[in-house]
Amino acid sequence: MSAPIDVFAYCPPGVVGRRATDLSIEIGAATEPNMSQDEIDSLIKPMLVMAE
């Protein structure tokens, strides 16, 4: 498991950042393998856009 991300490191100086009620952003290990490019492509339906 990787270390949690320090969200405060990405805030501008003087900005508190996240709300105290926000959930932790710690992400666990993957439970499924990565999607193949074919699987990703099947989720996106290209559409023809015609200019008027």
Buried (B, 14 or more C-beta within 10 A) or exposed (E): EEEEEEEEEEEEEEEEEEEEEEEEEEEEEEEEEEEEEEEEEEEEEEEEEEEE
